[in-house]
Amino acid sequence: MSAFVGEIVGTMLLVLMGDAAVANVVLNKSKAQGSGWIVIATGWGLAVAFAVYAVVGISGAHINPAVTIGLASVGQFPWAQVPIYILGQMIGGFIGAVLMWLTFYAHWGETDDPEGKLAIFCTGPAIRNYGANIITEIIATSVLVFGILAILSNEITAGLFPLLVGFLVWSLGLSMGGPTGYAMNPARDLPPRFAHFILPIPGKGISDWEYSWVPIVGPIIGGILGAVFFVTVIGG
């Protein structure tokens, strides 16, 4: 139960702070409006670092189904615990998105940009090409999970795990974030997308369910490949 709660809290913090970084940049009359991709990537990286710091001692701070499944696929996490971890991550992602919506409550009606409002909650492709989009998510998530295992495997870096994972996500946003918005995490995309679908957001437009499978399937495949690659090449 404590691990389940840890995954809820960690993923909630991740989505709340990460989505809020995007909202700050996108929504009209925000004091950070128009501050750009660097702010978004930095906000997400710091959100990951803080979320991991908050719950790493409780649940290990997976806060990502792709990480949970990737670790389980190489025997570093029990399959029996995978469903409860993913459930916690999905609940946390939804709560985080709702809290972000409340934080910027006065700004939704001031913004006439349906696509921008959706981008605050979840990812979307710069160029809609499902084959290319899923490849991007696979590669980015492979690097994420490989990097997480590399940090944990080194005695020097393991103590800095939360901070270095935040740096890793920051770097991935700056380097590979452009094509798809670097979901790399079904729990940061699907539950907030559902929140966008049900919340009363003025002029919000569609929730783009046609694309929603990409940031689920791509990260899960990538998480498995990144974990397998690490164990095969580096050892673990």
C-alpha positions as CSV (number, residue, x, y, z in Angstrom):
1,M,0.0,0.0,0.0
2,S,2.8,2.5,0.8
3,A,4.4,1.8,-2.6
4,F,1.0,2.3,-4.3
5,V,0.6,5.7,-2.5
6,G,4.1,6.6,-3.3
7,E,3.5,6.1,-7.0
8,I,0.3,8.2,-6.8
9,V,2.1,11.1,-5.1
10,G,5.2,10.9,-7.2
11,T,3.3,10.9,-10.5
12,M,0.9,13.5,-9.3
13,L,3.8,15.9,-8.6
14,L,5.5,15.0,-11.9
15,V,2.4,15.9,-13.9
16,L,1.3,18.8,-11.9
17,M,4.7,20.6,-12.2
18,G,5.5,19.4,-15.7
19,D,2.1,20.3,-17.2
20,A,2.2,23.6,-15.3
21,A,5.5,24.5,-16.9
22,V,3.8,24.1,-20.3
23,A,0.7,26.1,-19.1
24,N,3.0,28.9,-18.0
25,V,4.4,29.2,-21.5
26,V,1.2,28.7,-23.5
27,L,-1.7,30.4,-21.7
28,N,-2.5,34.0,-22.2
29,K,-1.8,36.5,-19.4
30,S,0.5,34.1,-17.7
31,K,3.6,36.0,-16.5
32,A,5.8,33.4,-18.3
33,Q,3.8,33.4,-21.5
34,G,6.0,32.9,-24.6
35,S,9.1,32.0,-22.7
36,G,9.6,29.0,-24.9
37,W,10.9,25.4,-25.1
38,I,13.8,25.9,-22.8
39,V,11.4,26.7,-20.0
40,I,9.2,23.7,-20.8
41,A,12.2,21.3,-20.9
42,T,13.7,22.7,-17.7
43,G,10.4,22.6,-15.9
44,W,9.8,19.0,-16.8
45,G,13.4,18.0,-15.8
46,L,13.1,19.7,-12.4
47,A,9.6,18.2,-12.0
48,V,11.0,14.7,-12.5
49,A,13.9,15.4,-10.0
50,F,11.6,16.6,-7.3
51,A,9.0,13.8,-7.8
52,V,11.8,11.2,-7.6
53,Y,13.3,12.9,-4.4
54,A,9.8,12.9,-2.9
55,V,9.0,9.2,-3.2
56,V,12.2,7.2,-4.1
57,G,12.4,6.0,-0.5
58,I,8.8,4.8,-0.6
59,S,8.2,3.1,-4.0
60,G,11.5,3.5,-5.8
61,A,9.9,6.4,-7.7
62,H,9.2,4.6,-11.0
63,I,6.4,7.2,-11.7
64,N,6.2,5.8,-15.2
65,P,4.7,2.5,-16.5
66,A,7.5,2.2,-19.1
67,V,10.1,2.2,-16.3
68,T,8.1,-0.4,-14.3
69,I,7.6,-2.7,-17.3
70,G,11.2,-2.2,-18.4
71,L,12.6,-3.2,-15.1
72,A,10.2,-6.2,-14.8
73,S,11.2,-7.4,-18.3
74,V,14.9,-7.8,-17.1
75,G,14.0,-9.3,-13.7
76,Q,14.8,-6.2,-11.7
77,F,11.2,-5.7,-10.5
78,P,8.5,-8.4,-9.7
79,W,5.8,-8.8,-12.3
80,A,3.3,-9.3,-9.6
81,Q,3.7,-5.7,-8.5
82,V,3.5,-4.2,-12.0
83,P,-0.4,-3.7,-12.1
84,I,-0.6,-1.9,-8.7
85,Y,2.3,0.4,-9.7
86,I,0.7,1.3,-13.0
87,L,-2.6,1.9,-11.3
88,G,-1.0,4.3,-8.9
89,Q,0.8,6.1,-11.7
90,M,-2.4,6.5,-13.7
91,I,-4.3,7.8,-10.7
92,G,-1.5,10.2,-9.9
93,G,-1.3,11.5,-13.4
94,F,-5.0,12.3,-13.4
95,I,-4.9,14.1,-10.1
96,G,-1.8,16.1,-11.2
97,A,-3.6,17.2,-14.3
98,V,-6.7,18.3,-12.4
99,L,-4.6,20.3,-9.9
100,M,-2.7,22.0,-12.8
101,W,-6.1,22.9,-14.4
102,L,-7.2,24.5,-11.1
103,T,-3.9,26.3,-10.7
104,F,-4.5,28.1,-14.0
105,Y,-8.3,28.2,-13.7
106,A,-8.6,31.9,-14.6
107,H,-6.5,31.6,-17.8
108,W,-8.3,29.0,-19.8
109,G,-11.0,31.4,-20.9
110,E,-8.4,34.0,-21.8
111,T,-6.7,31.8,-24.4
112,D,-8.1,31.1,-27.9
113,D,-5.8,28.2,-28.8
114,P,-7.4,24.7,-28.6
115,E,-4.2,23.0,-29.8
116,G,-2.2,24.8,-27.2
117,K,-4.6,23.9,-24.4
118,L,-4.3,20.2,-25.4
119,A,-0.5,20.4,-25.5
120,I,-0.6,21.6,-21.9
121,F,-2.2,18.3,-20.8
122,C,-0.6,15.8,-23.2
123,T,1.8,15.3,-26.1
124,G,1.2,15.5,-29.8
125,P,3.3,15.2,-33.0
126,A,4.9,18.2,-34.7
127,I,4.5,16.2,-38.0
128,R,1.8,13.5,-37.8
129,N,3.4,10.4,-39.1
130,Y,2.5,7.5,-36.8
131,G,5.5,5.3,-37.8
132,A,8.0,8.1,-37.3
133,N,6.2,9.3,-34.1
134,I,6.4,5.9,-32.5
135,I,10.0,5.4,-33.4
136,T,10.8,8.7,-31.8
137,E,9.1,7.7,-28.6
138,I,10.8,4.3,-28.6
139,I,14.3,5.8,-29.0
140,A,13.7,8.5,-26.4
141,T,12.3,6.1,-23.8
142,S,15.0,3.5,-24.5
143,V,17.6,6.2,-23.6
144,L,15.6,7.2,-20.5
145,V,15.5,3.6,-19.1
146,F,19.0,2.9,-20.1
147,G,20.1,6.1,-18.4
148,I,18.2,5.3,-15.2
149,L,19.8,1.9,-15.0
150,A,23.2,3.3,-15.7
151,I,22.9,5.9,-12.9
152,L,21.7,3.2,-10.5
153,S,24.5,0.8,-11.4
154,N,27.3,3.3,-10.5
155,E,28.1,3.7,-6.8
156,I,29.2,7.3,-7.4
157,T,26.1,8.4,-9.2
158,A,23.5,6.3,-7.4
159,G,23.4,8.7,-4.4
160,L,22.5,11.5,-6.8
161,F,19.8,9.5,-8.5
162,P,16.9,11.9,-8.4
163,L,18.9,14.9,-9.6
164,L,20.6,13.0,-12.4
165,V,17.4,11.5,-13.6
166,G,16.0,15.1,-13.7
167,F,19.1,16.1,-15.8
168,L,18.5,13.1,-18.1
169,V,14.9,14.1,-18.7
170,W,16.0,17.7,-19.2
171,S,18.6,16.6,-21.8
172,L,16.1,14.4,-23.6
173,G,13.6,17.3,-23.8
174,L,16.3,19.5,-25.3
175,S,17.6,16.9,-27.7
176,M,14.7,14.7,-28.7
177,G,11.6,16.6,-27.6
178,G,10.8,18.4,-30.8
179,P,9.1,15.6,-32.9
180,T,6.6,14.3,-30.4
181,G,6.9,16.3,-27.2
182,Y,8.8,13.4,-25.6
183,A,6.0,11.7,-23.7
184,M,8.3,8.7,-22.7
185,N,5.6,7.9,-20.0
186,P,2.1,6.7,-20.6
187,A,1.1,8.1,-17.2
188,R,2.1,11.6,-18.1
189,D,0.0,11.4,-21.3
190,L,-3.1,9.2,-21.0
191,P,-4.6,10.4,-17.6
192,P,-4.0,14.1,-18.4
193,R,-5.5,13.5,-21.8
194,F,-8.6,12.1,-20.1
195,A,-8.6,15.1,-17.7
196,H,-8.6,17.4,-20.8
197,F,-11.5,15.3,-22.2
198,I,-13.8,15.6,-19.1
199,L,-12.8,19.0,-17.6
200,P,-14.8,22.1,-18.4
201,I,-12.2,24.0,-20.4
202,P,-13.5,26.9,-22.6
203,G,-12.8,26.3,-26.3
204,K,-10.7,23.3,-25.6
205,G,-11.3,21.4,-28.9
206,I,-10.6,17.7,-29.4
207,S,-8.5,15.5,-27.1
208,D,-6.9,13.7,-30.1
209,W,-7.7,10.1,-29.1
210,E,-6.4,9.0,-32.5
211,Y,-2.9,9.8,-31.5
212,S,-3.2,8.6,-27.9
213,W,-1.9,5.1,-28.5
214,V,1.5,6.4,-29.6
215,P,2.6,7.7,-26.2
216,I,1.5,4.4,-24.7
217,V,2.9,1.8,-27.0
218,G,6.1,3.7,-28.0
219,P,7.3,4.2,-24.4
220,I,6.5,0.7,-23.3
221,I,8.5,-0.8,-26.2
222,G,11.2,1.7,-25.6
223,G,11.3,0.9,-21.9
224,I,11.8,-2.8,-22.5
225,L,14.4,-2.2,-25.2
226,G,16.4,0.2,-23.0
227,A,16.4,-2.2,-20.1
228,V,17.3,-5.2,-22.2
229,F,20.1,-3.2,-24.0
230,F,21.6,-2.2,-20.7
231,V,21.5,-5.7,-19.2
232,T,22.9,-7.2,-22.4
233,V,25.7,-4.6,-23.0
234,I,26.6,-3.3,-19.6
235,G,25.4,-6.1,-17.4
236,G,23.0,-6.1,-14.4
